[in-house]
């Protein structure tokens, strides 16, 4: 009996031990399966799922560096760099001699441009494993990246923006691809060299990683602003100011844009209402806010030119439209308005040139065709003689005034009375007669005033007697001088 009583407790203990051993084996198999599953998901590029598997392993083995190390690698693939750093920090807290963690953390810190911390990790690794070529190479890359970033900042201060961009693109972002400082500097440089689309793309990557990056919001807003996409620019400024209402640069850009929008709206409304002087002043005020904002200023210059053309201020309008065309030489409306301005300043050939170019660019626009016709007519009229000026009278002179002026000048310039300057007198005498032949005839005068072609003076029923011999000159015009006068000089 005693033997039996001792055997049963012993068997029970053995059985419990066996069950516990089986449990441990099953647990080990389960925990190993988490690592294996995580590795399998990594191989498929399923990093989020892999991280979950590694996390389950870490919960069962909180002091095993393998779980943290693998999870850090998966997080790096998802660009969760700061979370990856936390895992690598944990690895080295648990095992300060885990060499690969120093190398991985140094590499990640180099990518992030945290050069001092990165250099410290590389040197620690090399102390534990001297002569390692991979670590030495990465340390060299770190030094190159750091020097190139310093050089780019110096070039920025010197105003050599293109060279600074070269250092960022070809060195810093090659060896430190996740360096937000370099990306922000690149974005600022791209804006400086007016590559606004490039700046939008670059800041987009930064905001994808951190949507609350204030400097990226500022720079992306400025890039949209300089493309005249003001609504999107305003949204970036407003988001930044919600995060930091006292951010000085964001406040400056926000209020500058509000000022431009306010003045532009006022100018356009006044132009539409016909308040031309007020519109002109508003356009000028909007232009003064930011002279470098060419994408927007081209439209302000055009609006100002329109207002000035309507005000009849040809020279000022000419200057404004030329400024618009300096920014965008393909702007058809600016060509049309400059043509109108040149008509006001009586630059007929210039007006025809601008309007002809505009019509070639927009041949279906009948308004341009009409303006070109007016300009061509004005050019043609400018090349004919001003018969009113020849007779010294105005365009509103009556027929009686025309006759009096003609008589006076015909007597004054008759060749018989100007023997000392005979050649000049003959020319003037003919010119006066030609003027009267047109202006003294109601039908010809009306055609002349309308700019229509008329029969050449001197070719009709009246005209000159081309001065017969013996220096005797007799002038007849439609049977003699007006009112039956006939003058002959021997």
GUPAVO-190523 format. One line per field, with one value per residue (C-alpha): residue number from 1; residue in one letter; x negated, y negated, z negated. Coordinates in nm, 3 decimals. Each point is the difference from the previous one (the first is absolute). Layout:
BEGIN
nr: NUM:...
rest: a:...
xx: X:...
yy: Y:...
zz: Z:...
This chain:
BEGIN
nr: 1:2:3:4:5:6:7:8:9:10:11:12:13:14:15:16:17:18:19:20:21:22:23:24:25:26:27:28:29:30:31:32:33:34:35:36:37:38:39:40:41:42:43:44:45:46:47:48:49:50:51:52:53:54:55:56:57:58:59:60:61:62:63:64:65:66:67:68:69:70:71:72:73:74:75:76:77:78:79:80:81:82:83:84:85:86:87:88:89:90:91:92:93:94:95:96:97:98:99:100:101:102:103:104:105:106:107:108:109:110:111:112:113:114:115:116:117:118:119:120:121:122:123:124:125:126:127:128:129:130:131:132:133:134:135:136:137:138:139:140:141:142:143:144:145:146:147:148:149:150:151:152:153:154:155:156:157:158:159:160:161:162:163:164:165:166:167:168:169:170:171:172:173:174:175:176:177:178:179:180:181:182:183:184:185:186:187:188:189:190:191:192:193:194:195:196:197:198:199:200:201:202:203:204:205:206:207:208:209:210:211:212:213:214:215:216:217:218:219:220:221:222:223:224:225:226:227:228:229:230:231:232:233:234:235:236:237:238:239:240:241:242:243:244:245:246:247:248:249:250:251:252:253:254:255:256:257:258:259:260:261:262:263:264:265:266:267:268:269:270:271:272:273:274:275:276:277:278:279:280:281:282:283:284:285:286:287:288:289:290:291:292:293:294:295:296:297:298:299:300:301:302:303:304:305:306:307:308:309:310:311:312:313:314:315:316:317:318:319:320:321:322:323:324:325:326:327:328:329:330:331:332:333:334:335:336:337:338:339:340:341:342:343:344:345:346:347:348:349:350:351:352:353:354:355:356:357:358:359:360:361:362:363:364:365:366:367:368:369:370:371:372:373:374:375:376:377:378:379:380:381:382:383:384:385:386:387:388:389:390:391:392:393:394:395:396:397:398:399:400:401:402:403:404:405:406:407:408:409:410:411:412:413:414:415:416:417:418:419:420:421:422:423:424:425:426:427:428:429:430:431:432:433:434:435:436:437:438:439:440:441:442:443:444:445:446:447:448:449:450:451:452:453:454:455:456:457:458:459:460:461:462:463:464:465:466:467:468:469:470:471:472:473:474:475:476:477:478:479:480:481:482:483:484:485:486:487:488:489:490
rest: x:x:x:x:x:x:x:x:x:x:x:x:x:x:x:x:x:x:x:x:x:x:x:x:x:x:x:x:x:x:x:x:x:x:x:x:x:x:x:x:x:x:x:x:x:x:x:x:x:x:x:x:x:x:x:x:x:x:x:x:x:x:x:x:x:x:x:x:x:x:x:x:x:x:x:x:x:x:x:x:x:x:x:x:x:x:x:x:x:x:x:x:x:x:x:x:x:x:x:x:x:x:x:x:x:x:x:x:x:x:x:x:x:x:x:x:x:x:x:x:x:x:x:x:x:x:x:x:x:x:x:x:x:x:x:x:x:x:x:x:x:x:x:x:x:x:x:x:x:x:x:x:x:x:x:x:x:x:x:x:x:x:x:x:x:x:x:x:x:x:x:x:x:x:x:x:x:x:x:x:x:x:x:x:x:x:x:x:x:x:x:x:x:x:x:x:x:x:x:x:x:x:x:x:x:x:x:x:x:x:x:x:x:x:x:x:x:x:x:x:x:x:x:x:x:x:x:x:x:x:x:x:x:x:x:x:x:x:x:x:x:x:x:x:x:x:x:x:x:x:x:x:x:x:x:x:x:x:x:x:x:x:x:x:x:x:x:x:x:x:x:x:x:x:x:x:x:x:x:x:x:x:x:x:x:x:x:x:x:x:x:x:x:x:x:x:x:x:x:x:x:x:x:x:x:x:x:x:x:x:x:x:x:x:x:x:x:x:x:x:x:x:x:x:x:x:x:x:x:x:x:x:x:x:x:x:x:x:x:x:x:x:x:x:x:x:x:x:x:x:x:x:x:x:x:x:x:x:x:x:x:x:x:x:x:x:x:x:x:x:x:x:x:x:x:x:x:x:x:x:x:x:x:x:x:x:x:x:x:x:x:x:x:x:x:x:x:x:x:x:x:x:x:x:x:x:x:x:x:x:x:x:x:x:x:x:x:x:x:x:x:x:x:x:x:x:x:x:x:x:x:x:x:x:x:x:x:x:x:x:x:x:x:x:x:x:x:x:x:x:x:x:x:x:x:x:x:x:x:x:x:x:x:x:x:x:x:x:x:x:x:x:x:x:x:x:x:x:x:x:x:x:x:x:x:x:x:x:x:x
xx: 0.000:-0.275:-0.169:0.320:0.067:-0.340:0.025:0.319:-0.123:-0.321:0.190:0.217:-0.305:-0.148:0.326:0.022:-0.360:0.070:0.303:-0.199:-0.279:0.249:0.141:-0.342:-0.069:0.332:-0.068:-0.344:0.149:0.264:-0.247:-0.231:0.295:0.050:-0.354:0.036:0.334:-0.144:-0.294:0.238:0.204:-0.318:-0.103:0.336:-0.036:0.285:-0.180:0.301:0.107:-0.360:-0.024:0.309:-0.159:-0.326:0.192:0.173:-0.341:-0.136:0.295:-0.097:-0.375:-0.044:-0.373:-0.083:-0.181:0.089:0.365:-0.084:-0.268:0.232:0.284:-0.233:-0.099:0.367:0.078:-0.285:0.159:0.321:-0.203:0.102:-0.350:0.051:0.186:-0.281:-0.253:0.195:-0.029:-0.373:-0.048:0.179:-0.229:-0.311:0.152:0.045:-0.333:-0.256:-0.228:0.252:-0.222:0.250:0.227:-0.275:-0.049:0.374:0.064:-0.301:0.125:0.352:-0.132:-0.221:0.304:0.176:-0.298:-0.054:-0.368:-0.151:0.206:-0.066:-0.374:-0.001:0.173:-0.236:-0.304:0.138:0.054:-0.353:-0.144:0.173:-0.078:-0.304:-0.063:0.356:0.021:0.379:-0.011:-0.302:0.173:0.318:-0.200:-0.169:0.341:0.115:-0.295:0.063:0.369:-0.066:-0.263:0.223:0.290:-0.225:-0.128:0.356:0.093:-0.306:0.090:0.354:-0.139:-0.223:0.295:-0.130:0.330:-0.063:-0.329:0.163:0.268:-0.273:-0.154:0.340:0.105:-0.328:-0.146:0.222:0.316:-0.205:-0.155:0.275:0.320:0.233:-0.157:0.294:-0.238:-0.155:0.342:0.128:-0.313:0.046:0.363:-0.105:-0.267:0.249:0.231:-0.292:-0.084:0.376:0.042:0.332:0.126:-0.320:0.046:0.359:-0.116:-0.286:0.212:0.269:-0.238:-0.082:0.367:0.079:-0.241:0.111:0.315:-0.061:-0.345:0.040:-0.287:0.120:0.351:-0.150:-0.220:0.270:0.241:-0.255:-0.053:0.375:0.013:-0.264:0.195:0.299:0.193:0.106:0.276:-0.236:-0.271:0.247:0.100:-0.364:-0.055:0.320:-0.087:-0.344:0.147:0.250:-0.299:-0.200:0.197:-0.314:-0.222:-0.150:-0.067:0.338:0.172:-0.197:0.087:0.362:0.066:-0.193:0.223:0.315:-0.111:-0.058:0.335:0.184:-0.159:0.039:0.369:0.060:-0.186:0.195:0.335:-0.076:-0.109:0.323:0.207:-0.183:-0.171:-0.318:-0.214:0.074:-0.070:-0.335:-0.102:0.105:-0.197:-0.307:0.042:0.027:-0.314:-0.195:0.067:-0.240:-0.193:-0.143:0.341:-0.011:0.266:0.254:-0.149:0.036:0.378:-0.024:-0.206:0.257:0.289:-0.182:-0.066:0.371:0.100:-0.259:0.102:0.359:-0.120:-0.184:-0.339:-0.189:-0.358:0.079:0.206:-0.285:-0.238:0.239:0.074:-0.369:-0.064:0.264:-0.158:-0.346:0.136:0.203:-0.064:0.276:0.277:0.232:0.215:-0.306:-0.103:0.348:0.002:-0.350:0.115:0.287:-0.247:-0.222:0.302:0.048:-0.362:0.027:-0.259:0.192:-0.263:-0.053:0.376:0.032:-0.295:0.144:0.353:-0.115:-0.201:0.302:0.226:-0.244:0.012:0.380:0.138:0.358:0.028:0.198:-0.062:-0.372:0.070:0.203:-0.274:-0.261:0.215:0.019:-0.374:-0.073:0.236:-0.166:-0.342:0.119:0.150:-0.320:-0.193:0.218:-0.028:0.203:0.182:0.150:-0.350:-0.115:0.274:-0.052:0.360:0.183:0.206:0.316:-0.067:0.286:-0.027:-0.027:-0.297:-0.161:0.037:-0.144:-0.299:-0.057:0.012:-0.242:-0.256:0.033:-0.083:-0.279:-0.172:0.071:-0.329:0.022:-0.022:-0.288:-0.264:-0.277:0.120:0.177:-0.046:0.144:0.284:0.102:0.012:0.203:0.230:0.077:0.051:0.249:0.192:0.006:0.135:0.278:0.086:0.081:0.142:0.186:0.207:0.263:-0.003:-0.380:-0.025:0.243:-0.195:-0.325:0.139:0.117:-0.343:0.120:-0.207:0.068:-0.120:-0.348:0.012:-0.091:0.128:0.360:0.173:-0.179:-0.366:-0.323:-0.118:-0.358:-0.131:-0.046:-0.312:-0.125:0.051:0.371:0.209:0.375:0.185:0.349:0.207:0.337:0.013:-0.197:-0.040:0.295:0.279:-0.105:-0.338:-0.271:-0.355:-0.269:-0.342:-0.225
yy: 0.000:-0.237:0.060:-0.065:-0.322:-0.131:0.094:-0.187:-0.350:0.058:0.097:-0.305:-0.224:0.166:-0.042:-0.369:-0.046:0.173:-0.219:-0.312:0.111:0.054:-0.345:-0.156:0.182:-0.115:-0.352:0.003:0.129:-0.274:-0.280:0.130:0.002:-0.374:-0.068:0.232:-0.155:-0.348:0.096:0.149:-0.321:-0.208:0.211:-0.087:-0.369:0.018:-0.206:-0.107:0.361:0.098:-0.267:0.145:0.347:-0.134:-0.195:0.320:0.167:-0.298:0.019:0.361:-0.073:-0.363:0.041:0.172:-0.246:0.197:-0.106:-0.368:0.015:0.163:-0.238:-0.300:0.122:0.034:-0.349:-0.148:0.148:-0.185:-0.319:0.001:-0.114:-0.135:0.313:0.210:-0.202:0.079:0.374:-0.028:-0.199:0.282:0.260:-0.181:-0.057:0.377:0.093:-0.284:0.232:0.089:-0.119:-0.007:-0.232:-0.264:0.032:-0.011:-0.290:-0.189:0.050:-0.118:-0.304:-0.084:0.020:-0.246:-0.240:0.053:0.005:-0.024:0.291:0.202:-0.055:0.111:0.331:0.070:-0.063:0.222:0.277:-0.040:0.011:0.335:0.119:-0.189:-0.016:0.085:-0.128:-0.052:-0.218:-0.195:-0.063:-0.126:-0.222:-0.152:-0.060:-0.170:-0.240:-0.079:-0.062:-0.226:-0.204:-0.033:-0.127:-0.261:-0.101:-0.032:-0.232:-0.215:-0.016:-0.102:-0.294:-0.090:0.006:0.291:0.189:0.237:0.120:0.044:0.218:0.215:0.071:0.091:0.225:0.166:0.053:-0.067:0.173:0.286:0.089:-0.140:0.058:-0.056:-0.329:-0.237:-0.292:0.057:0.048:-0.324:-0.181:0.148:-0.118:-0.350:-0.001:0.127:-0.290:-0.240:0.129:-0.005:0.375:-0.013:0.340:0.159:-0.167:0.126:0.355:-0.015:-0.143:0.256:0.280:-0.178:-0.052:0.362:0.100:-0.280:-0.189:-0.259:-0.112:-0.379:-0.092:0.245:-0.152:-0.346:0.087:0.199:-0.288:-0.242:0.226:0.006:-0.375:-0.071:0.219:-0.228:0.294:-0.221:0.218:0.293:-0.232:-0.148:0.345:0.085:-0.328:0.045:0.356:-0.113:-0.288:0.233:0.202:-0.309:-0.329:-0.202:0.142:-0.321:0.111:0.167:-0.313:-0.221:0.210:0.042:-0.372:-0.086:0.233:-0.138:-0.352:0.091:0.176:-0.291:-0.264:0.213:0.059:-0.371:-0.087:0.250:-0.111:-0.367:0.079:0.188:-0.288:-0.252:-0.170:-0.019:-0.232:0.197:0.326:-0.132:-0.099:0.340:0.187:-0.210:0.067:0.376:-0.007:-0.168:0.283:0.249:-0.097:0.353:0.166:0.005:0.269:-0.229:-0.336:0.075:-0.017:-0.311:-0.178:0.103:-0.127:-0.328:-0.034:0.051:-0.269:-0.244:0.063:-0.078:-0.315:-0.101:0.003:0.158:-0.031:0.138:0.281:0.082:0.040:0.230:0.227:0.024:0.112:0.273:0.116:0.000:0.266:0.190:-0.092:0.239:-0.187:-0.093:-0.239:-0.200:-0.029:-0.129:-0.255:-0.117:-0.042:-0.219:-0.198:-0.057:-0.130:-0.255:-0.111:-0.005:0.274:0.138:0.245:0.134:0.043:0.192:0.223:0.092:0.054:0.203:0.228:0.034:0.085:0.264:0.161:-0.022:-0.015:0.079:-0.313:-0.257:-0.273:0.027:-0.003:-0.321:-0.163:0.099:-0.152:-0.326:-0.002:0.071:-0.279:-0.241:0.096:-0.061:-0.337:-0.100:0.034:-0.237:-0.377:-0.192:-0.239:-0.190:-0.065:-0.110:-0.268:-0.084:0.074:0.239:0.304:-0.186:-0.297:-0.108:-0.009:-0.379:0.028:0.257:-0.235:-0.297:0.199:0.130:-0.347:-0.139:0.278:0.015:-0.368:0.035:0.284:-0.090:0.051:-0.347:-0.151:0.224:-0.025:0.020:0.335:0.129:0.374:-0.018:-0.224:0.236:0.293:-0.196:-0.137:0.350:0.133:-0.277:0.072:0.374:-0.068:-0.215:0.253:0.251:-0.222:-0.234:0.289:0.125:0.359:0.027:-0.165:0.252:0.291:-0.152:-0.047:0.363:0.117:0.133:0.002:-0.295:-0.103:-0.142:-0.382:-0.166:0.291:-0.120:-0.260:-0.292:-0.031:-0.164:-0.157:0.116:-0.349:-0.096:-0.159:-0.347:0.052:-0.086:0.204:0.027:0.214:0.127:0.198:0.118:-0.297:-0.236:-0.102:0.036:-0.253:-0.064:-0.152:0.040:-0.108:-0.020:-0.139:-0.117
zz: 0.000:-0.089:0.334:0.187:-0.191:0.103:0.367:0.078:-0.108:0.190:0.312:-0.038:-0.018:0.305:0.187:-0.086:0.108:0.325:0.066:-0.085:0.231:0.280:-0.073:0.024:0.324:0.141:-0.121:0.160:0.322:-0.012:-0.067:0.269:0.237:-0.062:0.115:0.298:0.092:-0.030:0.222:0.258:0.014:0.037:0.298:0.162:-0.079:-0.255:-0.261:-0.209:-0.054:-0.070:-0.270:-0.170:-0.004:-0.140:-0.264:-0.116:-0.028:-0.201:-0.241:-0.074:-0.002:-0.118:-0.054:0.329:0.230:0.316:-0.011:-0.037:0.269:0.254:-0.082:0.042:0.349:0.101:-0.133:0.203:0.311:-0.085:-0.061:-0.366:-0.083:-0.348:-0.113:0.148:-0.201:-0.318:0.073:0.071:-0.319:-0.187:0.157:-0.122:-0.346:-0.029:0.159:0.034:0.199:0.271:0.286:0.286:-0.196:-0.011:0.376:0.075:-0.232:0.133:0.357:-0.087:-0.186:0.301:0.229:-0.233:-0.005:-0.372:0.069:-0.351:-0.134:0.315:-0.019:-0.363:0.092:0.291:-0.221:-0.275:0.253:0.135:-0.352:-0.053:0.352:0.135:0.373:0.107:0.358:0.002:-0.310:0.127:0.332:-0.166:-0.233:0.305:0.158:-0.319:0.013:0.368:-0.064:-0.297:0.187:0.306:-0.211:-0.161:0.343:0.136:-0.287:0.072:0.370:-0.093:-0.199:0.298:0.240:0.209:-0.006:0.291:-0.147:-0.339:0.162:0.155:-0.340:-0.145:0.290:0.086:-0.346:-0.300:0.121:0.147:-0.335:-0.225:0.197:-0.298:-0.105:-0.046:-0.058:0.344:0.161:-0.149:0.114:0.347:0.004:-0.097:0.272:0.260:-0.082:0.030:0.350:0.086:0.030:-0.182:0.118:-0.126:-0.339:-0.021:0.073:-0.253:-0.283:0.081:-0.100:-0.324:-0.089:0.081:-0.274:-0.234:0.097:-0.271:0.112:-0.021:0.230:0.265:-0.022:0.037:0.298:0.178:-0.051:0.150:0.302:0.069:-0.061:0.265:0.242:-0.075:-0.146:-0.286:-0.146:-0.057:-0.133:-0.247:-0.128:-0.074:-0.186:-0.200:-0.102:-0.115:-0.201:-0.169:-0.119:-0.099:0.005:-0.074:0.276:0.141:0.360:0.036:-0.132:0.238:0.308:-0.106:-0.041:0.317:0.200:-0.165:0.091:0.366:0.027:-0.158:0.225:0.314:-0.069:-0.053:0.322:0.210:-0.144:0.065:0.356:0.062:-0.142:0.218:-0.295:0.201:-0.211:-0.315:0.187:0.121:-0.353:-0.138:0.266:-0.080:-0.372:0.059:0.214:-0.277:-0.249:0.164:0.312:0.028:0.033:0.380:0.054:-0.166:0.099:0.371:-0.047:-0.216:0.267:0.260:-0.212:-0.058:0.373:0.079:-0.247:0.135:0.364:-0.091:-0.175:0.318:-0.173:0.286:-0.123:-0.346:0.151:0.236:-0.294:-0.191:0.295:0.084:-0.359:0.042:0.326:-0.156:-0.236:0.262:0.362:0.113:-0.182:0.289:-0.199:-0.104:0.366:0.088:-0.281:0.086:0.358:-0.126:-0.213:0.305:0.192:-0.278:0.033:0.382:0.039:0.296:0.121:-0.352:-0.046:0.327:-0.095:-0.343:0.126:0.298:-0.233:-0.229:0.294:0.124:-0.345:-0.018:0.356:-0.106:-0.217:0.199:-0.260:0.070:0.374:-0.040:-0.209:0.260:0.278:-0.195:-0.052:0.366:0.102:-0.243:0.135:0.355:-0.095:-0.175:0.325:0.204:-0.008:-0.252:0.231:-0.293:-0.128:0.347:0.005:-0.367:-0.098:-0.233:0.095:-0.097:0.233:0.225:0.381:-0.016:-0.238:0.229:0.300:-0.186:-0.117:0.350:0.162:-0.253:0.041:0.380:0.021:-0.252:0.186:0.364:0.187:0.162:-0.346:-0.116:0.271:-0.257:-0.135:0.307:-0.065:-0.352:0.113:0.280:-0.244:-0.256:0.270:0.126:-0.356:-0.084:0.320:-0.073:-0.349:0.136:0.271:-0.278:-0.273:0.233:0.135:-0.248:0.126:0.006:-0.340:-0.155:0.148:-0.123:-0.351:-0.004:0.109:0.331:0.316:0.229:0.342:-0.009:-0.014:0.328:0.208:0.033:0.225:-0.163:-0.082:0.082:0.317:-0.017:0.039:0.363:0.142:-0.071:-0.375:0.041:-0.246:0.015:-0.256:0.067:-0.245:0.119:0.243:-0.220:-0.362:-0.234:0.045:0.359:-0.081:0.259:-0.064:0.258:-0.051:0.284
